[in-house]
Amino acid sequence: MKILVAEDDATSRLVLGATLRSLGHDVTAVEDGAAALEAWRRDEYGLVISDWLMPLLDGPGLCRHIRAEHRPHYTYVVLLTSLEGKGNYLSGIEAGADDFVTKPLDRDVLAARLSVAERIIGLHEALRVEATRDRLTGLLNRGAILDALQRELLRAAREGGPTATMLLDVDHFKHVNDTYGHLVGDIVLREIAQRLQLTLRPYDRVGRFGGEEFIVLITDGDADQSALIAERIRTAVAAEPVDVPGGESVSVTVSIGIAIGQSAADAADGLLAAADIALYRAKANGRDRVEVEPMPAS
């Protein structure tokens, strides 16, 4: 399990890190809550173990920040404390902590607590996948991809850089359904979803928007880079017909509209509206093509 440790005492930090590694975990250890929050925002950790009393940002404060950001993967938080009393326990729970370990640490107790944490994290992940995946294609569903777009806009506002949103539509999909039936239409959508996943970079996001429409989010994608990625997608879809039952194959193409957000003022609704304009233009200009719509100046 990937664990982030926040502990201001250097000796305690080294001992805890060594203990966790001896239990088979991948550990990143930092010196305070502020450094832990920065590290957590950069990467995904299943578990955060934080000392209670630290400078800059204490354990409960770190926990409140983690809970406030609503990331897709659940982070299990354990607070380390030598404090006693019901009031401290309740304040930690109110901050969003999942568990507490008292100092001095006992290796066997810590291992048992981590075993419980892994089970709970696994349950959270199973529920998350069930709630966020499109059942037909396995891609993110509409709600999940729109949530991902909001997070990408927040990241871009914090770090700078453009945000690219693509809308893809399968050309003449009604004809596919009318000619071959809806079961074949489903096969076509699943195959397109697989080709999208194989074509995109690991850190880009793709979801099914509804029907035969898909959304792709390109991290740090300017107009030129996004157009190149879109062309790769278009080519990958059109290159090979989709094999369907009965020994037949169905040739399909996609039209793609792209919008590039350049500032925090470019909200999700505006990006989607601009991408939809570009998609409509791609359809009007003959389909099986890519169009880019610039965002209006804010």
C-alpha positions in Angstrom: 0.0 0.0 0.0 1.2 3.5 -0.8 1.4 5.4 2.5 2.2 9.1 3.3 3.6 9.8 6.7 3.6 13.3 8.3 5.8 13.4 11.5 7.8 16.5 12.7 10.1 14.5 14.9 13.0 13.2 12.8 13.7 10.1 14.8 10.0 9.1 15.0 9.7 9.7 11.3 12.6 7.4 10.5 11.4 4.7 12.8 7.8 4.8 11.5 9.0 4.8 7.9 11.3 1.8 8.5 8.5 -0.1 10.3 6.0 0.5 7.5 8.6 -0.6 4.9 9.3 -3.8 6.8 5.6 -4.5 6.6 5.8 -4.3 2.8 4.5 -0.8 2.2 5.7 2.0 -0.1 6.3 5.0 2.1 6.8 8.7 1.6 7.7 10.6 4.8 7.6 14.4 5.3 8.2 16.7 8.2 4.8 18.4 8.8 1.2 18.7 7.7 1.8 21.4 5.1 4.4 19.3 3.3 2.1 16.3 3.5 -0.8 18.2 2.0 1.4 19.3 -0.9 2.7 15.7 -1.5 -0.9 14.3 -1.3 -2.1 16.8 -3.9 0.7 15.6 -6.3 0.1 11.9 -5.9 -2.4 9.3 -4.9 -2.0 7.7 -1.4 -4.3 5.1 0.0 -3.3 5.9 3.5 -2.0 9.0 5.4 -0.5 8.5 8.8 -0.1 11.9 10.6 1.1 13.0 13.9 -1.4 15.1 15.8 0.8 18.0 17.0 2.9 19.5 14.3 3.9 23.1 13.2 2.3 24.9 10.3 -0.5 22.3 9.9 -1.5 19.8 12.5 -2.9 16.3 12.0 -6.6 17.2 12.3 -6.1 20.3 10.1 -4.4 18.0 7.4 -7.4 15.7 7.7 -9.9 18.5 7.2 -8.0 19.6 4.0 -8.0 16.0 2.7 -11.7 15.6 3.3 -12.6 19.0 1.8 -11.0 18.2 -1.6 -13.3 15.2 -2.6 -10.8 13.3 -4.7 -12.1 10.2 -6.5 -10.0 7.7 -4.6 -10.7 7.6 -0.8 -7.8 8.4 1.5 -7.8 6.6 4.8 -6.4 8.8 7.6 -4.8 7.6 10.8 -3.8 10.1 13.5 -0.9 9.4 15.8 -1.2 10.8 19.3 -0.1 10.6 22.9 -3.1 12.8 23.9 -5.7 11.2 26.0 -9.4 12.0 26.6 -12.7 11.7 24.9 -12.5 15.3 23.7 -9.4 14.7 21.6 -10.9 11.6 20.1 -14.1 13.3 19.1 -12.2 16.3 17.6 -10.2 13.9 15.5 -13.3 12.1 14.3 -15.0 15.4 13.5 -11.9 16.4 11.4 -12.5 13.2 9.3 -9.9 10.8 10.8 -10.6 7.1 10.3 -8.5 5.7 13.1 -6.1 6.5 15.9 -2.8 4.9 17.0 -1.3 5.9 20.3 2.3 6.5 21.0 4.6 4.8 21.6 3.9 2.7 18.5 3.5 -1.1 18.8 4.5 -2.9 15.6 1.8 -5.6 15.9 -0.9 -3.2 16.7 0.1 -1.0 13.8 0.1 -4.0 11.4 -3.4 -5.0 12.6 -4.7 -1.4 12.1 -3.2 -1.3 8.6 -4.9 -4.6 7.7 -8.2 -3.1 8.6 -7.4 0.0 6.6 -6.6 -2.0 3.5 -9.9 -3.8 3.7 -11.8 -0.6 4.1 -9.9 1.1 1.2 -10.7 -1.9 -1.0 -14.4 -1.6 -0.2 -14.3 2.1 -1.0 -12.6 1.5 -4.3 -15.1 -1.2 -5.3 -18.0 1.1 -4.5 -16.3 4.0 -6.4 -15.8 1.9 -9.5 -19.4 0.7 -9.4 -20.7 4.3 -9.0 -18.4 6.0 -11.5 -18.2 3.5 -14.4 -20.4 3.2 -17.5 -21.6 -0.3 -17.5 -21.5 -0.8 -21.3 -18.0 0.6 -22.0 -16.2 0.5 -18.7 -15.3 4.2 -19.2 -16.1 6.9 -16.7 -19.8 7.6 -16.7 -21.3 11.1 -17.3 -21.2 12.2 -13.7 -17.7 11.0 -13.1 -16.2 12.6 -16.3 -17.9 15.9 -15.5 -16.5 15.7 -11.9 -13.0 15.0 -13.5 -13.5 18.1 -15.7 -14.1 20.2 -12.6 -11.0 18.9 -10.9 -8.9 19.4 -14.0 -10.1 23.1 -14.1 -9.2 23.5 -10.5 -5.8 22.0 -11.1 -5.2 24.2 -14.1 -6.2 27.3 -12.1 -3.8 26.4 -9.3 -0.9 25.4 -11.5 -1.4 27.3 -14.7 -1.6 25.9 -18.2 -4.4 25.2 -20.7 -7.2 22.6 -20.3 -8.5 20.8 -23.4 -11.9 19.2 -23.6 -12.9 17.0 -26.6 -16.4 15.9 -27.5 -16.5 12.8 -29.8 -19.6 11.6 -31.7 -19.8 8.4 -33.6 -20.8 9.3 -37.2 -24.1 7.8 -38.5 -24.6 5.7 -35.4 -28.3 5.6 -35.9 -27.7 3.9 -39.2 -25.6 1.3 -37.5 -28.4 0.6 -35.0 -31.1 0.6 -37.7 -29.1 -1.7 -40.0 -27.5 -4.2 -37.6 -29.5 -3.8 -34.4 -28.7 -2.4 -31.0 -26.6 -5.3 -29.8 -24.2 -4.6 -32.7 -24.4 -0.9 -31.8 -23.2 -1.8 -28.3 -20.3 -3.8 -29.7 -19.3 -0.8 -31.7 -19.4 1.5 -28.7 -17.3 -0.9 -26.6 -14.7 -1.2 -29.4 -14.5 2.5 -29.8 -14.0 2.8 -26.0 -11.1 0.4 -26.1 -9.5 2.2 -29.0 -9.8 5.5 -27.1 -8.1 4.0 -24.0 -5.3 2.5 -26.1 -4.7 5.8 -27.9 -4.7 8.3 -25.0 -1.9 9.0 -22.6 -2.2 7.3 -19.1 -3.0 10.6 -17.4 -5.7 11.8 -19.8 -9.4 11.0 -18.9 -12.1 9.6 -21.1 -15.8 9.0 -20.3 -19.1 8.2 -22.0 -21.2 11.4 -22.1 -24.3 9.6 -23.3 -25.5 7.6 -26.2 -22.7 7.6 -28.9 -20.9 10.7 -27.4 -17.7 10.6 -25.5 -15.7 13.2 -23.6 -11.9 13.3 -23.4 -9.9 15.5 -21.1 -6.4 16.4 -22.1 -4.1 17.4 -19.3 -2.0 20.5 -20.1 -3.3 20.3 -23.7 -2.8 23.3 -25.9 -4.6 23.6 -29.3 -1.8 22.0 -31.4 -1.1 19.1 -29.0 -4.8 18.4 -28.5 -5.4 18.4 -32.3 -2.6 15.9 -32.7 -4.1 13.6 -30.1 -7.6 14.0 -31.6 -6.2 13.0 -35.0 -4.7 9.9 -33.5 -8.1 9.0 -32.0 -9.9 9.7 -35.3 -7.4 7.5 -37.2 -7.5 4.7 -34.7 -11.3 4.5 -34.9 -11.4 4.6 -38.7 -8.4 2.4 -39.4 -10.1 -1.0 -38.8 -13.7 -2.1 -39.1 -15.4 -3.4 -36.0 -15.9 -7.2 -36.2 -19.5 -8.2 -35.2 -21.3 -11.5 -34.9 -22.1 -13.3 -38.2 -18.7 -12.8 -39.7 -19.5 -9.2 -40.7 -17.6 -6.0 -40.0 -18.8 -2.4 -39.5 -16.8 0.6 -40.6 -17.2 3.6 -38.3 -15.7 7.0 -37.9 -15.9 9.8 -35.3 -16.2 13.5 -35.5 -14.3 15.5 -32.8 -14.8 19.0 -31.4 -12.1 20.5 -29.2 -12.2 23.6 -26.8 -9.2 25.0 -25.0 -9.6 26.8 -21.7 -6.9 29.3 -21.0 -7.9 30.7 -17.6 -9.7 29.9 -14.4 -12.6 31.9 -15.8 -13.3 29.2 -18.5 -15.8 27.1 -16.6 -16.8 23.6 -17.4 -20.1 24.6 -19.0 -18.3 27.1 -21.3 -15.7 24.5 -22.3 -18.4 22.0 -23.1 -20.5 24.5 -25.1 -17.4 25.5 -27.1 -16.5 21.9 -27.8 -20.1 21.2 -28.9 -19.8 24.1 -31.4 -16.6 22.6 -32.8 -18.3 19.1 -32.9 -21.2 20.6 -34.8 -18.8 22.2 -37.3 -17.0 18.9 -37.8 -20.3 17.2 -38.6 -21.3 20.0 -40.9 -18.0 19.9 -42.8 -18.3 16.3 -43.7 -17.8 14.2 -40.5 -14.7 12.1 -39.7 -12.7 15.2 -38.9 -11.4 17.3 -36.1 -12.4 21.0 -35.4 -11.1 23.3 -32.7 -13.2 26.1 -31.2 -11.3 28.9 -29.4 -12.8 30.1 -26.1 -14.1 33.7 -26.1 -11.9 36.2 -24.3 -13.0 36.5 -20.6 
